[in-house]
Amino acid sequence: MLLLASILCLTLQANAQQALFGRQEVISPEIHPDNTVTFRFRDAKAIEVKVTGDFLPTQKVETPRGTYDAPGTADLKEGENGVWTYTTPQPLPSELYLYSFIVDGLKVNDPANVYRIRDIATINNFFIIGGGQGDWYRVKEVPHGAVIRCWYDSPTLKMQRRLTIYTPPGYAHSGKRYPVLYLLHGVGGDEEAWISRGGCASQILDNLIASGKAQPMIVVMPNGNVAQEAAPGESPAGFVKPSANLPHTMDGTFEASFPDIVNYVDKTFRTIKKKDSRAIAGLSMGGFHALHISAQYPGMFGYVGLFSAAILPREGSRSPIYADQDKKMDAQFAQKPLLYWIGIGKADFLYKANADYRKKLDEKGYKYVYFESEGGHIWRNWRLYLTRFAPLLFQKH
Amino acid sequence: MLLLASILCLTLQANAQQALFGRQEVISPEIHPDNTVTFRFRDAKAIEVKVTGDFLPTQKVETPRGTYDAPGTADLKEGENGVWTYTTPQPLPSELYLYSFIVDGLKVNDPANVYRIRDIATINNFFIIGGGQGDWYRVKEVPHGAVIRCWYDSPTLKMQRRLTIYTPPGYAHSGKRYPVLYLLHGVGGDEEAWISRGGCASQILDNLIASGKAQPMIVVMPNGNVAQEAAPGESPAGFVKPSANLPHTMDGTFEASFPDIVNYVDKTFRTIKKKDSRAIAGLSMGGFHALHISAQYPGMFGYVGLFSAAILPREGSRSPIYADQDKKMDAQFAQKPLLYWIGIGKADFLYKANADYRKKLDEKGYKYVYFESEGGHIWRNWRLYLTRFAPLLFQKH
């Protein structure tokens, strides 16, 4: 009993001093057995509390820059002790969902839920509904890969740059060599994007490999913004506000320096150093990068994945990376990629650009695999595309 | 111009859809050249906005459980456009500081600052004032180590468990073997605690090694709560609320299973597998662990660090780990540790327990190094202790 009392004493005092700023006692979100979800927020002084998130129907928002779909809101109702609640009227389909509260017009994170995702400069809470697609995003009782944050030397950029690498379960002691997927983020993202709970890359790979649906592979997640040495807060630039407006974005510089990354990875990890054991895929700007990098270095990647790719005209660019696109594509497809995969959401603002690109591929008779999903330019789709794309890779191993 | 327009278009739309929930435009915190700091918060509807943080003088708070020191608060004043501001009257000494806002009684994170630290179930914003001790916590233009999250097998606990490992700059290609510091967290912490911006372990080690003050070393940060496979959110237990009240805390189980960790590390990394090349240190509960692990396995660690150690009586415990403490200590000190280091803050609630322990060491004539700091049981001290302790390790290499 002395033991227990001592621990409790320590715990209380440690809490009082370490945690510093008090505690919240409500449970939020609470996922019920039928997959309805209750949100709770304690604030006796509030006049109006709403929840906003991607589990609610979207609403049209008009801005001077145009109309776009914003996530909807729902009202919490005040009950006893200043606790506001909202329960979804219907069970939610299995998925990873984002949400925040809006308290008297002020957006706040749910203080009862420490689980949050940063996406560029926005932080939202999240939760997962299991029983379907969302299960790929959970940590399960399966063998786990390792996640490594390291720094590579880029002679082309004359920088040390940060890199996230997933090595598959068993890598440390197997002595084997593995194929490599290079997985690229979107504009405003960084080397944390895919490994965060936005992308869930390590959970998806662990679960796909454990279920036998994907081959064990190394996944390399570089930083595609060459103005950055590393993600915001992880570089000597200090604690700058993350931004989607960075210099040297999509000007050919990242693509031109990409072999530095492949060289580092092949030198540092037990990779299979050949085209049929390398894949490159990316979301949005990363899809643009994957398109141009795979065309620029046609002997480097056997598999290509364009996830909601930002397929943009580049005739105005002076970069040699974007010159002679048709010739480069002819050379790339003459070598018959093992897989050229295109995924896009029906509501994506890049849908037409992707449809036009597919038309061009069709006209040339170039083979690709096409996957069309609901929804727009959101992480939900990019996680889905990774669960569909990764199983198609390296099947000959 | 087409290029630029396309990028901007993409950026705006990507922001509109990815970021989902709007943006804040104020700059907060703003660190001025003289190291005064301005906090800003936009909320036209608020009646009262305060900032609370560890840069403010503490205040006594009375609770049914006793009186303790809580961080103070300061009032922001409303200016134009609903922007509230507070500027510190004095420059702040160089340090990493935590803060939050309190808006009409509701604690909220600063929405203009995405940089946050989770400590158990509390999330605060942070910022760094440079020019002194705080510089050890910054990412600088120096060679960087790698940070690895991996899983080890614990036959003793019959679990796969998650582990954070820092390897020093150059590890990947040097072919050399390195000494190892095992660095343990406090109650309610986990394998993320020391590597988070609370502990700043990777920044501290990078900077100490680059400045020649510390030897290149591997740092192993395990999870000291044997009820957990991994940090909250990183295990199959799902998104449970982090808690300092976990079962099997300080009951001898972690200490008894510690050789599983050393075995994994020695098998997986290029370590120097001998006592003089192994150190163990920990904060609070981790200091307790370091004390008992180093005494239980006197041939394992040449260096021991107790950071605000929770030195608690264990006569009531049935664990053999805590039996025959005096005999174990005699055996440990008979082998003359290269360093037995004790650090404590003058205001720490464990100050007396540490003074009593030192008295016991003095009576037995056992040598140790003692470091006393200002303040209490807080991360500020544990970061400081690491910057003082690490340079004393492995000097013979």
Chai-1 contact restraints between the chains, C-beta under 6 A:
chainA,res_idxA,chainB,res_idxB,connection_type,confidence,min_distance_angstrom,max_distance_angstrom,comment,restraint_id
A,L2,B,G316,contact,1.0,0.0,6.0,A-B,restraint_1
A,L3,B,G316,contact,1.0,0.0,6.0,A-B,restraint_2
A,L3,B,S317,contact,1.0,0.0,6.0,A-B,restraint_3
A,S6,B,L312,contact,1.0,0.0,6.0,A-B,restraint_4
A,I7,B,M250,contact,1.0,0.0,6.0,A-B,restraint_5
A,L10,B,A310,contact,1.0,0.0,6.0,A-B,restraint_6
A,T11,B,V187,contact,1.0,0.0,6.0,A-B,restraint_7
A,T11,B,A244,contact,1.0,0.0,6.0,A-B,restraint_8
A,T11,B,N245,contact,1.0,0.0,6.0,A-B,restraint_9
A,L12,B,R65,contact,1.0,0.0,6.0,A-B,restraint_10
A,Q13,B,F349,contact,1.0,0.0,6.0,A-B,restraint_11
A,A14,B,V187,contact,1.0,0.0,6.0,A-B,restraint_12
A,N15,B,A244,contact,1.0,0.0,6.0,A-B,restraint_13
A,A16,B,Y68,contact,1.0,0.0,6.0,A-B,restraint_14
A,Q17,B,G376,contact,1.0,0.0,6.0,A-B,restraint_15
A,Q17,B,H377,contact,1.0,0.0,6.0,A-B,restraint_16
A,Q18,B,D119,contact,1.0,0.0,6.0,A-B,restraint_17
A,A19,B,I120,contact,1.0,0.0,6.0,A-B,restraint_18
A,A19,B,T122,contact,1.0,0.0,6.0,A-B,restraint_19
A,L20,B,P71,contact,1.0,0.0,6.0,A-B,restraint_20
A,F21,B,S100,contact,1.0,0.0,6.0,A-B,restraint_21
A,F21,B,K107,contact,1.0,0.0,6.0,A-B,restraint_22
A,D43,B,L106,contact,1.0,0.0,6.0,A-B,restraint_23
A,K45,B,D104,contact,1.0,0.0,6.0,A-B,restraint_24
A,K45,B,G105,contact,1.0,0.0,6.0,A-B,restraint_25
A,R65,B,L12,contact,1.0,0.0,6.0,A-B,restraint_26
A,Y68,B,A16,contact,1.0,0.0,6.0,A-B,restraint_27
A,P71,B,L20,contact,1.0,0.0,6.0,A-B,restraint_28
A,S100,B,F21,contact,1.0,0.0,6.0,A-B,restraint_29
A,D104,B,K45,contact,1.0,0.0,6.0,A-B,restraint_30
A,G105,B,K45,contact,1.0,0.0,6.0,A-B,restraint_31
A,L106,B,D43,contact,1.0,0.0,6.0,A-B,restraint_32
A,K107,B,F21,contact,1.0,0.0,6.0,A-B,restraint_33
A,V108,B,V108,contact,1.0,0.0,6.0,A-B,restraint_34
A,V114,B,R118,contact,1.0,0.0,6.0,A-B,restraint_35
A,V114,B,A121,contact,1.0,0.0,6.0,A-B,restraint_36
A,Y115,B,G233,contact,1.0,0.0,6.0,A-B,restraint_37
A,Y115,B,F239,contact,1.0,0.0,6.0,A-B,restraint_38
A,R118,B,V114,contact,1.0,0.0,6.0,A-B,restraint_39
A,D119,B,Q18,contact,1.0,0.0,6.0,A-B,restraint_40
A,I120,B,A19,contact,1.0,0.0,6.0,A-B,restraint_41
A,A121,B,V114,contact,1.0,0.0,6.0,A-B,restraint_42
A,T122,B,A19,contact,1.0,0.0,6.0,A-B,restraint_43
A,V139,B,S235,contact,1.0,0.0,6.0,A-B,restraint_44
A,V139,B,P236,contact,1.0,0.0,6.0,A-B,restraint_45
A,K140,B,P236,contact,1.0,0.0,6.0,A-B,restraint_46
A,E141,B,P236,contact,1.0,0.0,6.0,A-B,restraint_47
A,H144,B,W151,contact,1.0,0.0,6.0,A-B,restraint_48
A,A146,B,I148,contact,1.0,0.0,6.0,A-B,restraint_49
A,A146,B,C150,contact,1.0,0.0,6.0,A-B,restraint_50
A,V147,B,R149,contact,1.0,0.0,6.0,A-B,restraint_51
A,I148,B,A146,contact,1.0,0.0,6.0,A-B,restraint_52
A,I148,B,I148,contact,1.0,0.0,6.0,A-B,restraint_53
A,R149,B,V147,contact,1.0,0.0,6.0,A-B,restraint_54
A,C150,B,A146,contact,1.0,0.0,6.0,A-B,restraint_55
A,W151,B,H144,contact,1.0,0.0,6.0,A-B,restraint_56
A,A172,B,T268,contact,1.0,0.0,6.0,A-B,restraint_57
A,V187,B,T11,contact,1.0,0.0,6.0,A-B,restraint_58
A,V187,B,A14,contact,1.0,0.0,6.0,A-B,restraint_59
A,G233,B,Y115,contact,1.0,0.0,6.0,A-B,restraint_60
A,S235,B,V139,contact,1.0,0.0,6.0,A-B,restraint_61
A,P236,B,V139,contact,1.0,0.0,6.0,A-B,restraint_62
A,P236,B,K140,contact,1.0,0.0,6.0,A-B,restraint_63
A,P236,B,E141,contact,1.0,0.0,6.0,A-B,restraint_64
A,F239,B,Y115,contact,1.0,0.0,6.0,A-B,restraint_65
A,A244,B,T11,contact,1.0,0.0,6.0,A-B,restraint_66
A,A244,B,N15,contact,1.0,0.0,6.0,A-B,restraint_67
A,N245,B,T11,contact,1.0,0.0,6.0,A-B,restraint_68
A,M250,B,I7,contact,1.0,0.0,6.0,A-B,restraint_69
A,T268,B,A172,contact,1.0,0.0,6.0,A-B,restraint_70
A,A310,B,L10,contact,1.0,0.0,6.0,A-B,restraint_71
A,L312,B,S6,contact,1.0,0.0,6.0,A-B,restraint_72
A,G316,B,L2,contact,1.0,0.0,6.0,A-B,restraint_73
A,G316,B,L3,contact,1.0,0.0,6.0,A-B,restraint_74
A,S317,B,L3,contact,1.0,0.0,6.0,A-B,restraint_75
A,F349,B,Q13,contact,1.0,0.0,6.0,A-B,restraint_76
A,G376,B,Q17,contact,1.0,0.0,6.0,A-B,restraint_77
A,H377,B,Q17,contact,1.0,0.0,6.0,A-B,restraint_78
